[in-house]
Amino acid sequence: MSVKELIKKFIPEFVLNTYHWLWSFGSALFYGFPSKDMTVIGVTGTKGKSSTVFMLAKILEGAGLPVAVSSSLIFKIKEKEWVNPHHMTMVGHHRLQKLIADAKKAGCKYLIMEVTSEGIKQHRSKFIDFDMAVFTNLTPEHLQAHGGSFEKYKETKGKLFESLAHSEKKVIDGKKIEKVILANGDDDHAEYFLNFWADKKYVFGEKDRKLSDSVTKFMLSDITAGPEGVDFYLNGENFHLPLFGKFNAYNAGLAASCANILGVSYESIRESLGRIKKIEGRAEYVKAGQDFDVIVDLAHTPSS
């Protein structure tokens, strides 16, 4: 049994919760609650978080917007980009708040974060003021951290969306920042996340589901996937992504929808997606002169 498992076994849960809450509050206080000065986008779900965050960052960067990123793949502060060495999607409370503070100091106006159920459970997302919550999809994974319950796993992710109603509305550069939910409407659990409060709600996907008048739809259609990449239409606009796999049309479409909500034009989105040749460790071809195909991918579960 590992040290971590021993701690969880012998220390009451409320003590661990208090410990994590205090670490989160202390770290945010130490750095002056830096997320209040940026538009913060949290991306959660079981699959597609890293790729969606990566693509969204490249789209916003391509539009000339100063961006920071915290993901399992990379950290990014404007032009500076480096590999996440910690093997954690959401790093610890202090490291995370320091990254946000450094991004604020560098003049970043947008922060894009992968948000995990474990990170939420340990209050790592606490005292980060989110403005947009994005849902990719949900499958039964990581259940051991939630008492083996899929419902608890889903409810934990829902706390990101719930937090929108409890965080103060920001004014950045004289502009009021609205609280927004964007969900993959093709996932069976989309409605759960759309039921949380937000100023504006959006869904994205191929299925033309009946939705309330308060929800705006980004319609995905005509996906074609081949060796040169994927092509798809979003609200009638055509896009090409030089990455293979239909699933990447979903990741790119979700990132494009999010960027458009933030005010980036379809033309700018199209240009940025067309420049993405690879995402390291995500369906990445290895071409070293061999006469067979090698693909590196973090596909360690049945759904992957």
Buried (B, 14 or more C-beta within 10 A) or exposed (E): EEEEEEEEEEEEEEEBEEBBBEBBBBBBEEBEBBBBBBBBBBBBBBBBBBBBBBBBBBBBBBBEBBBBBBBBBBBBBBEEBEEBEEEBBBBBBBBBBBBBBBBBEEEBBBBBBBBBBBBBBBBBBBBBBBBBBBBBBBBBBBBEBBEEEBEBBBBBBBBBBBBBEEBEEBEBEEEEBBBBBBBBBBBEBBBBBBEBEBEBBBBBBBEEEEBEEEBBBBBBBEBEBEEEBBBBBBBEBEBBBBBBBEBBBBBBBBBBBBBBBBEBEBEBBBEBBBEBEEBEEBBBBEEEEEEEEEEEEBEEEEEE
